[in-house]
Amino acid sequence: MSAAYVVTALVTIAANTFSGFAAMTRLEPIMRVLGPALANAGVPERWLVWPIGALKALGALGLTLGLLGVPVIGTAAAAGLVLYFTCALYTHARVSDYSPTFGLANVFLGLAVATLALDPALSLDLTR
């Protein structure tokens, strides 16, 4: 397992854990930005617990399990986060909402893609 993968996965885990927690608890400083963005995108606030917050938290949990020795779960979690943030970006783009949350979703997507790309379970051993 490369250091680059471990660091990238840990940053992705931390970001999604915080973001999932903030969504599920409707953390006030986050809601000042997120509330209007949800309204703009036509996403109901009741989705903050499920699916928004829960899927981010589950993705972080899956990546953690991947680091702890269950590589198939880590790979699936990284792929799931890539899919989640691709859908989030589409949801914002379809209503031309290029607010700060759109930019942040790009960052989260980049982290998920980097984690998946560096995933040792997907690495080919070309030395055999």
GIRAMO-V339337 format. One record per pair of residues at least 12 apart in sequence whose C-alpha atoms are under 10 Angstrom apart, sorted by the first residue. I is the first residue (numbers start at 1). GAP is how many residues later the second one is. If there is no record, write none. Layout:
i:I gap:GAP
i:I gap:GAP
//
This chain:
i:1 gap:66
i:1 gap:117
i:1 gap:118
i:1 gap:119
i:1 gap:120
i:2 gap:116
i:2 gap:117
i:2 gap:118
i:3 gap:115
i:4 gap:110
i:4 gap:111
i:4 gap:114
i:4 gap:115
i:5 gap:62
i:5 gap:109
i:5 gap:110
i:5 gap:111
i:5 gap:112
i:5 gap:113
i:5 gap:114
i:5 gap:115
i:6 gap:61
i:6 gap:109
i:6 gap:112
i:6 gap:113
i:6 gap:114
i:7 gap:108
i:8 gap:103
i:8 gap:104
i:8 gap:105
i:8 gap:106
i:8 gap:107
i:8 gap:108
i:8 gap:110
i:8 gap:111
i:9 gap:51
i:9 gap:54
i:9 gap:55
i:9 gap:57
i:9 gap:58
i:9 gap:65
i:9 gap:69
i:9 gap:102
i:9 gap:103
i:9 gap:105
i:9 gap:106
i:9 gap:107
i:9 gap:109
i:9 gap:110
i:10 gap:50
i:10 gap:53
i:10 gap:54
i:10 gap:57
i:10 gap:105
i:11 gap:49
i:11 gap:97
i:11 gap:100
i:11 gap:101
i:11 gap:104
i:12 gap:47
i:12 gap:48
i:12 gap:51
i:12 gap:52
i:12 gap:66
i:12 gap:69
i:12 gap:95
i:12 gap:96
i:12 gap:97
i:12 gap:98
i:12 gap:99
i:12 gap:100
i:12 gap:101
i:12 gap:102
i:12 gap:103
i:13 gap:43
i:13 gap:44
i:13 gap:45
i:13 gap:46
i:13 gap:47
i:13 gap:48
i:13 gap:49
i:13 gap:50
i:13 gap:51
i:13 gap:65
i:13 gap:98
i:13 gap:99
i:13 gap:102
i:14 gap:43
i:14 gap:46
i:14 gap:50
i:15 gap:41
i:15 gap:42
i:15 gap:45
i:15 gap:92
i:15 gap:93
i:15 gap:96
i:16 gap:37
i:16 gap:38
i:16 gap:39
i:16 gap:40
i:16 gap:41
i:16 gap:42
i:16 gap:43
i:16 gap:44
i:16 gap:45
i:16 gap:65
i:16 gap:92
i:16 gap:95
i:16 gap:96
i:17 gap:36
i:17 gap:37
i:17 gap:38
i:17 gap:39
i:17 gap:40
i:17 gap:41
i:17 gap:42
i:17 gap:43
i:17 gap:44
i:18 gap:35
i:18 gap:38
i:18 gap:39
i:18 gap:42
i:19 gap:33
i:19 gap:34
i:19 gap:35
i:19 gap:37
i:19 gap:38
i:19 gap:89
i:20 gap:28
i:20 gap:29
i:20 gap:30
i:20 gap:31
i:20 gap:32
i:20 gap:33
i:20 gap:34
i:20 gap:35
i:20 gap:36
i:20 gap:37
i:20 gap:38
i:20 gap:39
i:20 gap:40
i:21 gap:27
i:21 gap:28
i:21 gap:32
i:21 gap:33
i:21 gap:35
i:21 gap:36
i:22 gap:26
i:22 gap:27
i:22 gap:31
i:23 gap:22
i:23 gap:24
i:23 gap:25
i:23 gap:26
i:23 gap:27
i:23 gap:28
i:23 gap:29
i:23 gap:30
i:23 gap:31
i:23 gap:33
i:23 gap:34
i:24 gap:22
i:24 gap:23
i:24 gap:24
i:24 gap:25
i:24 gap:26
i:24 gap:27
i:24 gap:28
i:24 gap:29
i:24 gap:30
i:24 gap:32
i:24 gap:33
i:25 gap:23
i:25 gap:24
i:25 gap:28
i:26 gap:19
i:26 gap:22
i:26 gap:23
i:26 gap:27
i:31 gap:14
i:33 gap:66
i:33 gap:67
i:33 gap:68
i:34 gap:14
i:34 gap:65
i:34 gap:66
i:34 gap:67
i:35 gap:13
i:36 gap:63
i:36 gap:65
i:37 gap:55
i:37 gap:60
i:37 gap:61
i:37 gap:62
i:37 gap:63
i:37 gap:64
i:37 gap:65
i:38 gap:53
i:38 gap:54
i:38 gap:59
i:38 gap:63
i:40 gap:51
i:40 gap:52
i:40 gap:55
i:40 gap:56
i:40 gap:57
i:40 gap:58
i:40 gap:59
i:41 gap:47
i:41 gap:49
i:41 gap:50
i:41 gap:51
i:41 gap:52
i:41 gap:53
i:41 gap:54
i:41 gap:55
i:41 gap:56
i:42 gap:49
i:42 gap:50
i:42 gap:53
i:43 gap:48
i:43 gap:49
i:51 gap:33
i:52 gap:32
i:52 gap:36
i:55 gap:22
i:55 gap:25
i:55 gap:26
i:55 gap:29
i:56 gap:21
i:56 gap:24
i:56 gap:25
i:56 gap:28
i:56 gap:29
i:58 gap:19
i:58 gap:22
i:58 gap:23
i:59 gap:14
i:59 gap:15
i:59 gap:17
i:59 gap:18
i:59 gap:19
i:59 gap:20
i:59 gap:21
i:59 gap:22
i:59 gap:23
i:59 gap:25
i:59 gap:53
i:60 gap:14
i:60 gap:17
i:60 gap:18
i:60 gap:21
i:61 gap:12
i:61 gap:13
i:61 gap:16
i:62 gap:12
i:62 gap:13
i:62 gap:14
i:62 gap:15
i:62 gap:16
i:62 gap:18
i:62 gap:19
i:63 gap:12
i:63 gap:13
i:63 gap:14
i:63 gap:15
i:63 gap:18
i:63 gap:49
i:63 gap:52
i:63 gap:53
i:64 gap:13
i:65 gap:12
i:66 gap:12
i:66 gap:53
i:66 gap:54
i:66 gap:55
i:67 gap:52
i:70 gap:51
i:71 gap:48
i:71 gap:49
i:71 gap:50
i:71 gap:51
i:72 gap:49
i:72 gap:50
i:74 gap:41
i:74 gap:42
i:74 gap:45
i:74 gap:46
i:74 gap:47
i:75 gap:40
i:75 gap:41
i:75 gap:42
i:75 gap:43
i:75 gap:44
i:75 gap:45
i:75 gap:46
i:75 gap:47
i:76 gap:40
i:77 gap:35
i:77 gap:38
i:77 gap:39
i:78 gap:31
i:78 gap:33
i:78 gap:34
i:78 gap:35
i:78 gap:36
i:78 gap:37
i:78 gap:38
i:78 gap:39
i:78 gap:41
i:79 gap:33
i:79 gap:34
i:79 gap:36
i:79 gap:37
i:79 gap:38
i:80 gap:32
i:80 gap:36
i:81 gap:27
i:81 gap:28
i:81 gap:30
i:81 gap:31
i:81 gap:32
i:81 gap:34
i:81 gap:35
i:82 gap:26
i:82 gap:27
i:82 gap:28
i:82 gap:29
i:82 gap:30
i:82 gap:31
i:82 gap:32
i:82 gap:33
i:82 gap:34
i:83 gap:26
i:83 gap:29
i:83 gap:30
i:84 gap:21
i:84 gap:24
i:84 gap:25
i:84 gap:28
i:85 gap:17
i:85 gap:19
i:85 gap:20
i:85 gap:21
i:85 gap:22
i:85 gap:23
i:85 gap:24
i:85 gap:25
i:85 gap:27
i:85 gap:28
i:86 gap:19
i:86 gap:20
i:86 gap:22
i:86 gap:23
i:87 gap:18
i:87 gap:22
i:88 gap:13
i:88 gap:14
i:88 gap:17
i:88 gap:18
i:88 gap:21
i:89 gap:12
i:89 gap:13
i:89 gap:14
i:89 gap:15
i:89 gap:16
i:89 gap:17
i:89 gap:20
i:90 gap:12
i:92 gap:13
//
